[in-house]
């Protein structure tokens, strides 16, 4: 059973003796292990305190920068606060509870961001966060997929301008259904799906000025493109500096 050779049996015996001694630890060994545990726990607590201090400083700076970004996204009266609260329990992330608190307008209660911000506000907060967090990083491309739910009109135009400003610094790819945002792009790709020979395909087509006008007009008016929608699309492109 523990062989096949006698040497194998002796090796197994030696390991069993060691395991038994480990299970039946002496008081001295237990005391040594407890002292080691206390030492490691104290070191972990000191490291967590250092992390907490840096987190509080970073949270204050990040909240300030995001709040400043919101001003250019038609949310000038909104304010973001990132609260870092130490807790007694220590885990792999440290000893902090972190909460994003949002005040949409003066006089409104300060609540957790997920409870106080609307869909449109969340879209703009996420855009501001992404812009701030990637500003100093060597990021080759930023991808915004449906960054605009819950917004329209002036807010959509402000998001488009912010995306355009970001694109001057980093390659930016944006998926949108809003004409105000689509018109801001330097290049416009039309994405469509089709079924051929029983299989589904996704086609991506680059667009020239005429096709851009048609597609933005389609976003404005639906399947039947009216002359008014086409004129509106041309105005949006001209206002965005996309006249060519």
C-alpha positions in Angstrom: 0.0 0.0 0.0 2.8 2.5 0.8 5.4 0.8 -1.4 6.3 -0.8 -3.5 9.9 -0.5 -2.1 10.8 -0.5 1.6 12.4 2.9 1.1 9.0 4.3 -0.1 7.4 3.0 3.1 10.1 4.7 5.3 9.7 7.9 3.4 5.9 7.8 4.0 6.6 7.0 7.7 8.8 10.1 8.0 6.2 12.3 6.4 3.5 10.9 8.7 5.6 11.6 11.8 6.1 15.2 10.6 2.4 15.7 9.9 1.5 14.2 13.3 3.8 16.6 15.1 2.3 19.4 13.1 -1.2 18.4 14.2 -0.2 17.8 17.8 1.6 21.1 18.1 3.4 21.9 21.3 2.4 24.9 23.4 5.7 26.5 22.4 4.9 26.2 18.7 1.4 27.5 19.2 2.8 30.5 21.1 5.4 31.2 18.4 2.7 31.1 15.6 0.4 33.4 17.6 3.2 35.9 18.0 4.0 35.7 14.3 0.3 36.2 13.5 0.1 39.2 15.7 3.2 40.7 14.1 1.9 40.2 10.6 -1.5 41.6 11.6 0.1 44.7 13.0 2.2 45.2 9.8 -1.0 44.7 7.7 -2.9 47.4 9.8 0.0 49.9 9.3 -0.1 49.2 5.6 -3.9 49.7 5.5 -3.5 53.0 7.4 -1.0 54.2 4.7 -3.4 53.1 2.0 -6.3 54.9 3.7 -4.3 58.1 3.9 -3.5 58.0 0.2 -7.1 57.1 -0.7 -8.5 60.1 1.2 -6.1 62.4 -0.6 -6.8 60.8 -4.0 -10.6 60.8 -3.4 -10.6 64.5 -2.6 -8.6 65.3 -5.8 -10.7 63.0 -8.0 -14.0 64.4 -6.7 -12.8 67.9 -7.3 -11.7 67.2 -10.9 -14.8 65.3 -11.8 -17.0 68.1 -10.4 -15.1 70.6 -12.5 -15.7 68.4 -15.6 -19.4 68.3 -14.9 -19.6 72.0 -15.4 -18.8 71.5 -19.1 -21.5 68.8 -19.3 -24.4 71.0 -18.4 -24.2 70.0 -14.7 -22.6 73.0 -13.3 -24.6 72.9 -10.1 -23.9 69.2 -9.4 -21.3 68.0 -7.0 -19.5 64.7 -6.4 -18.0 63.6 -3.1 -16.0 60.4 -2.6 -16.1 59.4 1.1 -13.4 57.1 2.5 -14.4 55.7 5.9 -12.1 53.4 7.9 -13.5 50.3 9.4 -12.2 47.9 12.0 -12.4 44.8 9.8 -9.3 44.3 7.6 -9.5 42.4 4.3 -7.5 42.1 1.1 -8.6 45.6 0.0 -7.6 47.3 3.2 -9.8 48.7 5.9 -11.9 51.3 4.1 -15.5 51.6 3.0 -15.6 53.9 -0.1 -18.8 55.6 -1.2 -19.6 57.9 -4.1 -22.0 60.6 -3.0 -23.8 62.9 -5.5 -25.7 66.1 -5.1 -27.5 66.9 -8.3 -28.4 70.5 -7.4 -28.1 72.9 -4.5 -30.6 72.1 -1.7 -31.0 68.4 -2.8 -30.0 65.7 -0.4 -26.6 64.1 -0.8 -27.1 60.5 -1.6 -25.2 57.5 -3.0 -24.6 58.1 -6.7 -26.7 55.1 -7.7 -29.7 56.4 -5.8 -29.6 60.1 -6.5 -28.4 60.4 -10.1 -30.7 59.9 -13.1 -29.7 57.8 -16.1 -28.6 60.9 -18.0 -26.6 62.2 -15.0 -24.9 58.9 -14.6 -23.9 58.9 -18.3 -22.2 62.3 -17.9 -20.6 61.4 -14.5 -19.1 58.3 -16.1 -17.8 60.3 -19.0 -16.2 62.8 -16.6 -14.7 60.0 -14.5 -13.2 58.3 -17.6 -11.8 61.6 -18.9 -10.2 62.4 -15.6 -8.8 58.9 -14.8 -7.2 58.5 -18.3 -5.9 62.1 -18.6 -2.4 61.2 -17.3 -2.3 57.6 -18.5 -0.7 56.3 -21.7 -4.0 55.1 -23.2 -4.0 54.6 -26.9 -7.7 54.5 -27.4 -10.9 55.3 -25.5 -14.1 53.5 -26.3 -17.5 54.9 -25.3 -20.3 52.5 -25.9 -23.7 54.1 -25.4 -22.4 56.9 -23.2 -25.5 58.9 -23.9 -28.6 57.1 -22.5 -31.1 59.4 -20.8 -29.8 62.6 -22.4 -30.9 64.7 -25.4 -30.9 68.3 -26.6 -28.4 70.6 -24.9 -27.0 67.9 -22.7 -26.3 65.6 -25.7 -24.6 68.5 -27.5 -22.4 69.1 -24.4 -21.4 65.4 -24.3 -20.6 65.6 -28.0 -18.3 68.6 -27.4 -16.6 66.8 -24.5 -16.0 63.7 -26.6 -14.6 65.9 -29.4 -12.2 67.6 -26.9 -11.1 64.2 -25.6 -10.6 63.0 -29.2 -8.1 65.8 -29.8 -5.8 64.2 -27.1 -6.6 60.4 -27.6 -8.0 58.2 -30.3 -11.7 58.0 -29.4 -14.3 55.5 -30.7 -17.9 56.2 -29.8 -21.1 54.2 -30.4 -24.1 56.4 -30.3 -27.7 56.9 -31.6 -27.8 60.6 -30.9 -27.3 62.9 -33.9 -25.8 65.7 -31.8 -23.0 63.3 -30.8 -22.6 61.6 -34.1 -22.2 65.0 -35.9 -19.1 65.8 -33.7 -17.1 62.9 -35.0 -14.2 63.4 -37.4 -15.1 60.2 -39.1 -18.5 58.4 -39.2 -18.9 54.6 -39.6 -22.2 53.1 -40.2 -22.8 49.7 -38.5 -25.5 47.5 -39.9 -26.5 43.9 -39.7 -27.7 41.5 -42.4 -28.4 37.9 -43.0 -26.8 36.1 -46.0 -27.0 32.4 -46.7 -28.5 31.7 -43.3 -25.7 33.6 -41.4 -25.7 36.9 -39.6 -23.1 39.5 -40.6 -22.2 42.9 -39.2 -21.0 45.4 -41.8 -19.0 48.6 -41.0 -18.9 51.2 -43.7 -17.0 54.5 -43.8 -19.1 57.4 -44.8 -18.4 60.5 -46.9 -20.2 63.9 -46.3 -23.3 63.0 -48.3 -23.8 59.7 -46.5 -23.1 61.3 -43.1 -25.9 63.8 -43.8 -28.3 61.0 -44.7 -27.4 58.9 -41.6 -27.7 61.8 -39.2 -31.0 62.8 -40.8 -32.2 59.2 -40.4 -31.4 59.5 -36.7 -33.4 62.6 -36.6 -36.5 61.6 -38.6 -36.6 57.8 -38.9 -36.7 55.7 -42.1 -38.2 58.4 -44.3 -35.7 61.2 -44.5 -37.4 64.6 -44.9 -35.8 67.7 -46.4 -36.0 69.4 -43.0 -34.2 66.5 -41.3 -31.5 66.6 -44.0 -31.1 70.4 -43.5 -30.9 69.9 -39.8 -28.2 67.2 -40.3 -26.2 69.6 -42.4 -26.5 72.3 -39.8 -25.3 69.9 -37.1 -22.2 68.9 -39.1 -21.4 72.6 -40.0 -21.8 73.6 -36.3 -19.4 70.8 -35.3 -16.9 72.0 -37.9 -17.4 68.9 -40.1 -18.2 70.9 -43.2 -15.9 69.0 -45.5 
